[in-house]
Amino acid sequence: MKKYVLVTGSLAYDVIMDFPGKFADHIDPTKTHILNLSFLVDTLKKQKGGTAGNIAYNLALLQMPVSILGSAGEDFNEYSDFLQKAGVKVSNIKIVKNKLTSQAFIVTDQADNQITAFYPGAMSENVNLSIEASEFAVISPNDPRAMINFALESQNLNIPYMFDPGMQLPRLSDRQLLQGMTGAKILIGNDYEVTLIKKRLKEIKVDILITTFGEKGSLIQTKDQNIEIQAARPKKVLDPTGAGDAYRAGFLAGYLQGRDLKECGQMGSVAACYSVEKYGTTTHSFTLDEFQVRYKENYG
């Protein structure tokens, strides 16, 4: 089995916009059946992102051997060069002719609420890809059919994996959700997503369940433990987009190094800090020495 983390998920360009107000001030809850809104934004930036790209980039910053399995369009050359320079293996990324790389259009308000529109583009081809042997796999939001294929293949190959249904929860049936969770070593989601999974399936059976609460920290649960992780303190908060993916990478880096779960969660929280301090999801950087200093500042 190859000694690297295989990350599956979306590869996308993120078009990130900031709205200098609050969405709630412009939405009449009695008129949602005829919703017709336009928000005047004051910043717009195009960044390299997607769940697979974000997680893999942060793992590479933490000097973990990592490869991406996914599809991208003919406009991916610059992104591919960026990932390779960071230390991410890109040979498992399929370039699809006559299609564009996925694109996410994200508007964030002053309360850090977000509205996102996602164009899948080349990501629809992920269903035709197959998992290869690796030390660990990450199954992050992607074409739902591909996500379940990757989960079943990982189970057949006895590859431990993290299952992260995320934004694809509404598109995954209860049966698919159960299939994805059945062989997962780790299930992760924010508090809304985990609550929804519990409501739909009544019971969650995985070795490790991680619930993230943004600036309020995270909760790591096993059969025997409930470990509360206090959020690390960012120097400033510019953009929450991608913080969850950075958390996942930080946690996995610790987990695959055999560290205890509390330390893994704290590593995830420190990694998330770097993400929120920059606009975009892959615009931050750090060395291992810088990461260790930040960790000590927050957790001793």
C-alpha positions in Angstrom: 0.0 0.0 0.0 1.4 3.4 -1.0 2.4 5.7 1.9 0.4 8.8 1.0 -3.0 10.3 1.6 -5.4 10.0 -1.4 -7.8 13.0 -1.4 -10.9 12.8 -3.5 -13.4 15.6 -4.0 -13.9 18.7 -6.1 -11.2 20.8 -7.8 -12.6 24.3 -8.4 -11.9 27.9 -9.0 -13.6 30.0 -6.2 -15.0 33.4 -7.1 -15.3 35.0 -3.7 -17.3 38.1 -3.0 -17.9 40.2 0.1 -21.2 41.8 0.9 -20.8 44.8 3.3 -24.0 44.1 5.2 -26.1 41.2 6.5 -28.3 38.9 4.4 -30.8 38.8 7.2 -31.5 42.5 6.8 -32.7 42.0 3.3 -34.7 38.7 3.5 -38.4 38.9 4.5 -39.1 35.4 6.0 -42.8 35.8 4.9 -41.8 36.3 1.3 -39.3 33.4 0.7 -41.7 31.9 -1.8 -41.1 34.8 -4.2 -37.4 35.4 -3.3 -35.7 37.8 -5.7 -32.6 39.4 -4.3 -29.5 41.2 -5.6 -26.5 42.0 -3.4 -24.0 44.7 -4.3 -20.6 43.3 -3.3 -17.5 45.4 -2.7 -14.7 42.8 -3.4 -14.3 40.0 -5.9 -11.4 37.6 -6.1 -10.9 34.4 -8.1 -9.0 31.8 -6.1 -7.9 28.2 -6.5 -10.1 25.9 -4.3 -12.4 22.9 -4.3 -12.5 20.5 -1.3 -9.8 18.1 -2.7 -7.5 21.0 -3.6 -8.0 22.7 -0.3 -7.4 19.6 1.8 -4.5 18.4 -0.2 -2.8 21.8 -0.2 -2.9 22.0 3.6 -1.7 18.4 4.0 1.3 19.4 1.8 2.0 22.4 3.9 2.2 20.0 6.9 4.6 17.9 4.8 2.3 14.9 4.5 2.7 12.9 1.2 -0.6 13.5 -0.6 -2.2 12.8 -4.0 -5.4 14.1 -5.5 -7.9 11.8 -7.4 -10.3 14.0 -9.4 -11.2 15.6 -12.7 -10.5 19.1 -14.0 -11.0 21.1 -17.2 -8.8 22.5 -19.9 -8.3 25.6 -17.8 -6.5 23.7 -15.0 -2.8 24.2 -16.0 -2.1 27.1 -13.7 -3.8 25.3 -10.7 -1.9 22.1 -11.5 1.5 23.9 -11.5 0.5 25.5 -8.2 -0.3 22.2 -6.5 2.9 20.5 -7.8 5.0 23.4 -6.5 3.3 22.9 -3.1 4.2 19.2 -3.0 0.9 17.6 -4.1 1.0 14.7 -6.5 -1.3 15.5 -9.5 -0.8 12.4 -11.8 -4.2 11.1 -10.7 -6.0 14.2 -11.9 -7.8 13.6 -15.2 -8.0 16.6 -17.6 -11.4 16.6 -19.5 -11.3 18.1 -22.9 -13.9 20.7 -23.9 -15.0 21.3 -20.3 -14.1 23.9 -17.6 -12.9 23.1 -14.1 -15.7 23.4 -11.5 -16.4 26.9 -10.2 -17.9 28.1 -7.0 -19.4 31.5 -6.6 -19.4 32.5 -2.9 -20.9 35.6 -1.3 -20.1 36.2 2.3 -21.8 38.8 4.5 -20.5 40.7 7.6 -21.8 38.0 9.9 -19.8 35.3 8.0 -23.0 33.8 6.5 -22.5 32.5 3.0 -24.5 32.0 -0.2 -22.9 29.7 -2.7 -23.7 28.6 -6.3 -21.6 25.7 -7.7 -21.0 24.7 -11.3 -19.7 21.2 -11.4 -18.1 21.3 -14.9 -15.4 18.5 -15.3 -16.3 17.2 -11.8 -19.1 15.2 -13.4 -16.4 12.9 -14.8 -15.3 11.8 -11.3 -17.8 8.9 -11.4 -15.5 7.2 -14.0 -12.4 7.3 -11.8 -11.3 4.6 -9.4 -9.5 4.5 -6.0 -6.0 3.2 -6.0 -4.1 1.7 -3.0 -3.0 4.3 -0.4 -2.4 4.6 3.3 -5.5 6.6 3.9 -8.3 8.2 1.7 -10.4 11.3 2.1 -13.9 11.2 0.5 -15.0 14.9 0.5 -17.9 16.6 -1.3 -18.0 15.6 -4.9 -20.3 14.1 -7.5 -22.6 11.9 -5.1 -22.2 8.8 -7.3 -18.4 9.2 -7.3 -18.4 9.6 -3.5 -20.2 6.3 -3.0 -18.1 4.5 -5.6 -14.9 5.7 -3.8 -16.3 4.6 -0.4 -17.2 1.1 -1.7 -13.8 0.8 -3.4 -12.0 1.8 -0.2 -14.0 -0.8 1.7 -13.1 -3.5 -0.8 -9.4 -2.5 -0.7 -9.4 -2.2 3.1 -8.3 1.4 2.9 -9.3 3.4 6.0 -11.0 6.7 5.0 -12.6 9.9 6.3 -16.1 10.4 5.0 -17.1 14.1 4.6 -20.5 14.4 2.9 -20.7 18.1 3.5 -22.6 20.1 0.9 -23.7 17.0 -0.9 -25.9 15.8 2.0 -29.1 16.9 0.4 -28.2 14.9 -2.8 -27.2 11.7 -1.0 -30.1 9.3 -0.2 -30.3 7.7 3.2 -29.0 4.5 1.6 -26.0 6.2 0.0 -25.2 8.0 3.2 -25.2 4.7 5.1 -23.0 3.1 2.5 -20.5 6.0 2.8 -20.4 5.8 6.6 -20.3 2.0 6.9 -16.6 1.6 6.3 -15.5 5.0 7.4 -12.9 5.4 10.1 -13.8 9.0 10.6 -17.0 10.9 9.8 -16.8 14.7 9.9 -19.2 17.6 9.5 -20.3 20.9 11.0 -22.9 21.0 13.7 -25.8 21.5 11.2 -24.6 18.6 9.0 -24.1 16.1 11.9 -27.5 17.0 13.4 -29.1 16.3 10.0 -27.3 13.0 9.6 -28.5 11.9 13.1 -32.0 12.9 12.2 -32.0 11.0 9.0 -30.2 7.8 10.1 -31.1 7.8 13.8 -27.7 6.5 14.7 -24.1 7.1 13.7 -21.7 4.2 13.9 -18.1 5.2 13.1 -14.9 5.0 15.2 -14.4 8.7 15.3 -17.1 11.4 14.8 -16.0 15.0 14.5 -18.4 17.9 14.8 -17.1 21.4 14.0 -18.6 24.6 15.5 -16.6 27.3 13.7 -15.2 29.8 16.2 -16.7 27.8 19.0 -14.3 24.9 18.4 -15.0 21.3 17.7 -16.1 18.0 19.4 -14.3 14.7 18.8 -16.4 11.6 19.8 -15.4 8.0 20.1 -17.2 5.0 21.8 -15.4 6.0 25.0 -14.6 9.7 24.8 -16.1 13.1 24.2 -13.2 15.5 23.5 -13.9 19.2 23.4 -11.4 21.2 21.3 -11.2 24.9 22.0 -10.7 26.9 18.8 -7.3 28.4 18.2 -7.2 32.2 18.0 -6.6 33.7 14.5 -4.7 37.0 14.3 -7.5 38.4 12.2 -10.6 37.0 10.4 -10.8 37.9 6.7 -12.5 35.0 5.1 -14.0 31.8 6.6 -14.1 30.0 3.3 -11.9 26.9 3.4 -11.3 26.8 7.2 -13.1 23.5 7.5 -10.9 21.9 4.8 -7.8 23.2 6.6 -9.1 21.7 9.9 -9.5 18.4 8.2 -5.9 18.4 6.9 -4.5 19.4 10.3 -6.5 16.7 12.1 -5.4 14.1 9.6 -1.8 15.1 9.7 -1.8 14.5 13.5 -3.9 11.3 13.2 -1.6 9.7 10.6 1.4 10.5 12.8 -0.2 8.6 15.6 -0.9 11.6 17.9 -3.7 11.5 20.5 -7.1 12.8 19.3 -7.1 16.0 21.4 -3.8 17.0 19.8 -5.2 16.1 16.3 -8.2 18.4 16.9 -5.9 21.2 18.1 -3.7 20.8 15.0 -6.9 21.0 12.9 -7.9 24.2 14.7 -4.5 25.8 14.2 -4.5 25.0 10.5 -7.9 26.6 10.2 -6.5 29.8 11.7 -4.1 30.2 8.8 -7.0 29.8 6.3 -9.3 32.5 7.8 -6.5 35.0 8.0 -6.4 35.2 4.1 -8.9 35.7 1.4 -9.3 32.4 -0.5 -8.7 28.8 0.5 -5.2 28.2 -0.7 -3.6 31.7 -0.4 -2.1 31.1 3.0 1.2 29.3 3.7 3.3 28.3 6.7 6.3 26.3 7.6 6.3 23.5 10.2 8.3 25.7 12.5 5.7 28.5 12.2 2.9 25.9 12.8 4.6 24.6 15.9 5.0 28.1 17.3 1.3 28.9 16.7 0.3 25.6 18.3 2.3 26.4 21.4 0.8 29.9 21.6 -2.6 28.5 21.7 -2.3 25.2 23.5 1.0 25.2 25.4 
